[in-house]
């Protein structure tokens, strides 16, 4: 079914060219879109719908039927003076008929890709329906997920379609009330550069449209259409893991998750056991802000004491004192690589546990 806004835009455009007055009604004579008041035609339209005629002139107005696979979908009414109303009406009816076909194909593709993403199709159905819908099966694709603070509100889905354009290769849809999903066909040799260029273009466009809290993630590139669902699952994981461990980024790739991907798949009881064994009853994120800032800066500078003290604007001995103090309270010396790795993982595990707690309440 075409939206009333699309119908209105179509007949407005036809009127702008032909100067004819046009109205689209349903099979019961109810007005859906009109360039002028044609309520007087409602009864005649309902009577025309029940007749066998496909077009008819009634009291100076031309009436046309528009079908969707032999099912009457719309009645088009055309009127006006100093214009060939019959010709304009036929052209308008043909335009709306073409829109019906296009929207039906888009709806079929939408259903296909949704079921493909959710693993609801058998392998034979994937290739059979791809052929029927004229979708290539062996081109490189990647799945991108767009999340915003508004979810799909504020027409984010349509904004994404507008920004990326209707090139016939990419497909934009949604399988829930939260995220927009882009199945992007890749054509350039440097696929990573192509993906990131599209993502940054989309982020800039949405920000200009006042969309807040934008995050985009993407999975790995797949070569076969049957593997699209895997790229989708990877993109979902990248979105979650990115929000936990890389919350300062607005673009996250599955291939860049590192150890965060492993931690995300750990059961919470195992995480609690790990923290308890390493730190006893204390959590590593309970240190004061000064100590935490020192730890993060020390990790940021690859355990380099001199560079860390310089960036913190403190004396080297002050930093050594803080690290010694931390060693006494935790038993871990961050200047030792193995202890530093343990502490780093512990901080990430605590972040993961806190993130998962938000879904428990």
Residue pairs with C-beta under 8 A, 6 or more apart in sequence:
1 73
1 103
2 96
2 99
2 100
2 103
4 32
4 33
6 99
7 24
7 32
7 33
7 74
7 96
8 33
8 34
10 33
10 92
10 95
10 96
10 99
11 22
11 23
11 24
11 33
11 34
11 35
11 92
12 35
14 20
14 22
14 88
14 91
14 92
14 95
15 21
15 22
15 35
18 80
18 83
18 88
18 91
19 80
19 82
19 83
20 78
20 79
20 80
20 83
20 85
20 88
20 89
21 35
21 36
21 38
21 78
21 79
21 80
22 34
22 35
22 76
22 77
22 78
22 79
22 88
22 89
22 92
23 31
23 33
23 34
23 35
23 36
23 38
23 41
23 76
23 77
23 78
24 31
24 32
24 33
24 34
24 74
24 75
24 76
24 77
24 96
25 31
25 32
25 41
25 42
25 45
25 74
25 75
25 76
25 77
26 32
26 73
26 74
26 75
27 46
27 49
27 72
27 73
27 74
27 75
28 46
28 49
29 41
29 42
29 43
29 44
29 45
29 46
29 49
29 75
30 42
31 38
31 39
31 42
32 74
38 61
38 77
38 79
41 58
41 61
41 63
41 77
44 58
44 59
44 61
44 63
45 63
45 75
45 77
48 56
48 58
48 63
48 65
48 75
49 65
49 72
49 75
53 65
54 64
54 65
55 62
55 63
55 64
55 65
55 86
55 89
55 90
56 62
56 63
57 63
57 86
60 79
61 77
61 78
61 79
61 85
62 77
62 78
62 79
62 85
62 86
62 89
63 75
63 76
63 77
64 75
64 76
64 77
64 78
64 89
64 90
64 92
64 93
65 72
65 74
65 75
65 76
65 93
66 72
66 73
66 74
66 75
66 76
66 93
66 96
66 97
66 100
67 73
67 97
68 100
68 104
73 100
74 96
76 89
76 92
76 93
76 96
77 89
78 85
78 86
78 88
78 89
78 92
79 85
80 88
105 133
108 133
109 133
109 135
109 171
110 171
110 173
112 121
112 129
112 130
112 133
112 135
113 171
113 173
113 183
113 228
114 120
114 173
114 175
115 121
116 126
116 225
116 228
116 229
117 143
117 173
117 175
117 181
117 183
117 228
117 229
117 232
118 175
118 229
119 229
121 129
123 226
126 137
126 225
126 226
127 137
127 225
127 226
130 136
130 137
130 225
131 137
135 225
136 185
136 225
137 224
137 225
137 226
138 223
138 224
138 225
139 185
139 186
139 223
140 185
140 186
140 191
140 221
140 222
140 223
141 183
141 184
141 185
141 186
141 221
141 222
141 225
141 228
141 231
142 183
142 184
142 186
142 191
142 195
142 218
142 219
142 220
142 221
142 222
142 231
143 181
143 182
143 183
143 184
143 218
143 219
143 228
143 231
143 232
143 234
143 235
144 181
144 182
144 184
144 195
144 198
144 199
144 216
144 217
144 218
144 235
145 179
145 180
145 181
145 182
145 216
145 217
145 218
145 232
145 235
145 236
145 238
145 239
146 156
146 160
146 179
146 180
146 181
146 182
146 202
146 206
146 214
146 215
146 216
147 178
147 179
147 180
147 213
147 214
147 215
147 216
147 217
147 239
148 156
148 206
148 211
148 212
148 213
148 214
148 215
149 211
149 212
149 213
150 156
150 211
150 212
150 213
151 177
151 178
151 179
152 174
152 177
152 178
152 179
152 180
154 209
154 211
156 180
156 206
156 211
157 172
157 173
157 174
157 180
159 205
159 206
159 209
159 211
160 172
160 180
160 182
160 202
160 206
161 172
162 205
163 201
163 202
163 205
163 206
164 170
164 172
164 182
164 184
164 198
164 201
164 202
169 184
169 185
169 187
170 182
170 183
170 184
170 185
171 182
171 183
172 180
172 181
172 182
172 183
173 180
173 181
173 183
174 180
174 181
175 181
179 239
181 232
183 228
184 195
184 198
186 194
186 195
186 221
187 194
188 194
191 221
192 253
195 218
195 221
195 253
196 251
199 216
199 218
199 251
200 251
202 216
203 214
203 216
203 250
203 251
206 214
207 214
214 250
215 239
215 242
215 243
215 250
215 251
215 252
216 250
216 251
216 252
217 235
217 236
217 238
217 239
217 242
217 251
217 252
217 253
217 254
218 231
218 235
218 238
218 252
218 253
218 254
219 230
219 231
219 232
219 233
219 234
219 235
219 238
219 254
220 230
220 231
220 234
220 254
220 255
221 231
222 228
222 230
222 231
234 254
235 254
237 254
237 257
237 261
237 264
238 252
238 253
238 254
238 256
238 257
239 252
240 264
240 355
241 252
241 257
241 260
241 261
241 264
242 249
242 252
242 257
243 355
244 260
244 264
244 351
244 352
244 355
245 257
245 260
245 263
245 348
245 351
245 352
246 252
246 260
254 261
257 264
259 345
259 348
260 348
263 271
263 345
263 348
263 349
263 352
264 352
266 349
266 352
268 353
268 356
271 349
271 352
271 353
272 353
274 346
274 349
275 283
275 284
275 346
275 349
275 350
275 353
278 284
278 330
278 332
278 342
278 346
279 330
279 346
282 329
282 330
283 350
284 330
284 343
284 346
284 347
284 350
285 292
285 347
285 350
285 351
287 295
287 326
290 322
291 322
291 325
291 326
293 312
294 308
294 312
294 319
294 322
294 323
294 326
295 326
295 334
295 343
295 347
297 308
297 311
297 312
298 305
298 308
298 319
298 323
298 334
299 340
299 344
300 308
301 307
301 308
301 311
303 334
303 335
303 337
303 340
305 316
305 319
305 320
305 323
305 335
306 316
308 319
309 315
309 316
309 318
309 319
312 319
323 333
323 334
323 335
326 332
326 334
327 333
327 334
330 343
332 339
332 340
332 342
332 343
333 339
334 340
334 343
